Amino acid sequence: MKDLFALLSAAGVGLLLAVGMAVGGVLRRQRKLLLLACLALIGSGGLAARAGYIFVHKAKSRLASALKPRPKDDIYVALFGQSPLACTQVLAAQDQVVPRIDDAIWLHFTTCPGEFKRLLGRHPFEGGKEPTAQWHEAIPGAENMQWFRPQALGDTILVYEYTTEHSRNIQTFWASRDSTEVFYRDIAD
């Protein structure tokens, strides 16, 4: 940032110098001063262009890093915190990079029953056992994810959901009956 400020300061000084020489050249009717004013103007324009290039390059780099998807393990830690048990392995994930455009965070992970109990203890989840025999359609929003298939967990699974006031955040767990394989969706508005 200091280099950008230095370039803009130098460009501003060059512009003031060019204007001053141009006024002096016109008042004194000296072509050499007018020529020097043109050269100073070209130089300050070059410095300003370089500062603009640096600004755009830095903005592009920051935007690219902000939109870069997080690793799947980082998504898990961001959602649930670090697990005291080393039994969780995230198998697949899709992050919500841009809120309101990307509808949810999706996870598929294996874990141990103790960790799953910890996850359910974070909010007052409602739900229980649910048969999957009647599920013929994909879960809304997961149509394009071949890996997101809670139906594959068996004919009866555990389904838990937590919804905040005005449905601003909806969290859903689909887990195997032994709580060792879990699908998770977090819709945040």
C-alpha positions as CSV (number, residue, x, y, z in Angstrom):
1,M,0.0,0.0,0.0
2,K,2.9,2.3,0.7
3,D,4.2,1.9,-2.9
4,L,0.8,2.8,-4.2
5,F,0.7,6.0,-2.0
6,A,4.2,6.9,-3.1
7,L,3.3,6.5,-6.8
8,L,0.2,8.6,-6.4
9,S,2.1,11.3,-4.5
10,A,4.8,11.4,-7.2
11,A,2.2,11.6,-9.9
12,G,0.4,14.5,-8.1
13,V,3.7,16.4,-7.6
14,G,4.5,15.8,-11.3
15,L,1.1,17.1,-12.3
16,L,1.5,20.3,-10.2
17,L,4.9,20.8,-11.6
18,A,3.7,20.4,-15.1
19,V,0.8,22.9,-14.5
20,G,3.2,25.4,-12.9
21,M,5.7,25.1,-15.8
22,A,2.9,25.4,-18.4
23,V,1.6,28.6,-16.8
24,G,5.2,30.0,-16.5
25,G,5.8,29.1,-20.2
26,V,2.7,30.8,-21.4
27,L,3.3,33.9,-19.3
28,R,7.0,34.2,-20.3
29,R,6.4,32.9,-23.8
30,Q,9.1,30.3,-23.5
31,R,8.8,27.1,-25.6
32,K,11.4,25.2,-23.5
33,L,9.2,25.6,-20.4
34,L,6.1,24.4,-22.3
35,L,8.1,21.4,-23.6
36,L,9.3,20.6,-20.1
37,A,5.7,20.9,-18.9
38,C,4.6,18.4,-21.5
39,L,7.4,16.0,-20.4
40,A,6.4,16.4,-16.7
41,L,2.8,15.8,-17.6
42,I,3.7,12.6,-19.6
43,G,5.8,11.4,-16.6
44,S,3.1,12.0,-14.1
45,G,0.6,10.3,-16.3
46,G,2.9,7.3,-16.5
47,L,3.2,7.2,-12.7
48,A,-0.6,7.5,-12.3
49,A,-1.0,4.6,-14.8
50,R,1.4,2.4,-12.9
51,A,-0.4,3.2,-9.7
52,G,-3.7,2.2,-11.3
53,Y,-2.2,-1.0,-12.6
54,I,-0.9,-1.9,-9.1
55,F,-4.3,-1.1,-7.5
56,V,-6.2,-3.2,-10.0
57,H,-3.7,-6.1,-9.7
58,K,-4.0,-6.1,-5.8
59,A,-7.8,-5.8,-5.9
60,K,-8.0,-8.7,-8.4
61,S,-5.7,-10.9,-6.2
62,R,-7.7,-10.1,-3.0
63,L,-11.0,-10.9,-4.8
64,A,-9.7,-14.1,-6.2
65,S,-8.5,-15.3,-2.7
66,A,-11.8,-14.2,-1.2
67,L,-13.8,-16.3,-3.7
68,K,-11.5,-19.3,-3.5
69,P,-13.4,-22.2,-1.9
70,R,-12.2,-23.3,1.5
71,P,-10.8,-26.8,1.9
72,K,-13.5,-29.2,3.2
73,D,-11.9,-29.7,6.6
74,D,-11.8,-25.9,7.1
75,I,-15.5,-25.7,6.3
76,Y,-16.2,-28.3,9.0
77,V,-14.1,-26.5,11.6
78,A,-15.7,-23.2,10.7
79,L,-19.2,-24.6,11.2
80,F,-18.7,-26.8,14.2
81,G,-15.4,-25.9,15.8
82,Q,-12.5,-28.2,16.4
83,S,-13.6,-31.6,17.5
84,P,-12.1,-33.0,20.7
85,L,-12.4,-36.4,19.1
86,A,-10.2,-37.4,16.2
87,C,-12.9,-39.5,14.5
88,T,-14.3,-37.2,11.9
89,Q,-13.3,-37.3,8.2
90,V,-15.0,-35.0,5.7
91,L,-15.7,-37.0,2.5
92,A,-17.2,-34.2,0.3
93,A,-18.2,-30.6,0.7
94,Q,-19.6,-27.7,-1.3
95,D,-19.1,-24.2,0.3
96,Q,-21.4,-21.2,0.2
97,V,-18.9,-18.8,-1.4
98,V,-21.4,-15.9,-2.0
99,P,-24.4,-15.7,0.4
100,R,-27.8,-15.4,-1.2
101,I,-26.4,-16.7,-4.5
102,D,-25.0,-20.0,-3.2
103,D,-27.9,-21.4,-1.3
104,A,-26.2,-23.6,1.3
105,I,-23.1,-25.3,2.7
106,W,-23.3,-29.1,2.0
107,L,-21.1,-31.7,3.8
108,H,-20.8,-35.4,3.8
109,F,-18.6,-36.8,6.6
110,T,-18.0,-39.8,8.8
111,T,-17.8,-39.4,12.5
112,C,-18.3,-41.2,15.8
113,P,-21.5,-41.2,17.8
114,G,-19.9,-38.9,20.5
115,E,-19.0,-36.2,18.0
116,F,-22.5,-36.4,16.4
117,K,-24.0,-36.0,19.9
118,R,-21.8,-32.9,20.4
119,L,-23.0,-31.4,17.0
120,L,-26.7,-32.0,18.0
121,G,-26.1,-30.3,21.3
122,R,-25.3,-27.0,19.8
123,H,-28.9,-26.1,19.0
124,P,-32.4,-27.4,19.9
125,F,-32.7,-29.8,16.9
126,E,-36.0,-31.4,16.2
127,G,-36.5,-34.8,14.5
128,G,-35.8,-38.4,14.8
129,K,-36.0,-41.6,12.7
130,E,-37.5,-41.3,9.3
131,P,-38.0,-44.0,6.6
132,T,-36.4,-43.3,3.2
133,A,-38.6,-45.7,1.1
134,Q,-40.9,-42.8,0.1
135,W,-38.0,-40.5,-1.0
136,H,-38.2,-40.4,-4.8
137,E,-36.9,-36.8,-5.3
138,A,-33.6,-35.3,-4.6
139,I,-33.3,-32.9,-1.7
140,P,-34.0,-29.3,-2.9
141,G,-30.7,-27.7,-3.9
142,A,-28.7,-30.9,-4.1
143,E,-29.9,-32.0,-7.5
144,N,-26.6,-31.3,-9.2
145,M,-24.4,-33.0,-6.5
146,Q,-24.1,-36.7,-7.2
147,W,-22.4,-37.3,-3.8
148,F,-25.2,-35.9,-1.7
149,R,-27.5,-38.9,-1.2
150,P,-28.8,-39.4,2.3
151,Q,-31.1,-42.1,0.9
152,A,-28.0,-44.3,0.6
153,L,-27.7,-44.5,4.4
154,G,-30.4,-47.1,4.7
155,D,-34.1,-47.6,4.7
156,T,-34.5,-45.6,8.0
157,I,-32.2,-42.7,8.9
158,L,-32.0,-40.0,11.6
159,V,-33.1,-36.6,10.4
160,Y,-32.6,-33.5,12.6
161,E,-33.4,-29.9,11.8
162,Y,-32.9,-26.6,13.5
163,T,-34.5,-23.4,12.2
164,T,-33.9,-19.9,13.6
165,E,-36.6,-17.3,13.9
166,H,-37.9,-16.1,10.5
167,S,-36.0,-19.1,8.9
168,R,-32.8,-17.0,8.5
169,N,-30.7,-20.1,9.1
170,I,-31.8,-23.8,8.6
171,Q,-29.4,-26.6,9.6
172,T,-30.3,-30.2,8.7
173,F,-28.5,-33.4,9.6
174,W,-29.2,-36.7,7.8
175,A,-27.4,-39.5,9.7
176,S,-27.1,-43.3,9.6
177,R,-28.9,-45.0,12.5
178,D,-25.6,-45.6,14.2
179,S,-24.6,-41.9,13.7
180,T,-21.3,-42.7,11.9
181,E,-22.1,-41.3,8.5
182,V,-23.7,-37.9,8.2
183,F,-25.0,-35.6,5.5
184,Y,-25.4,-31.9,6.5
185,R,-26.9,-28.8,4.9
186,D,-26.6,-25.3,6.3
187,I,-28.8,-22.7,4.6
188,A,-27.8,-19.3,5.8
189,D,-29.4,-16.1,4.5
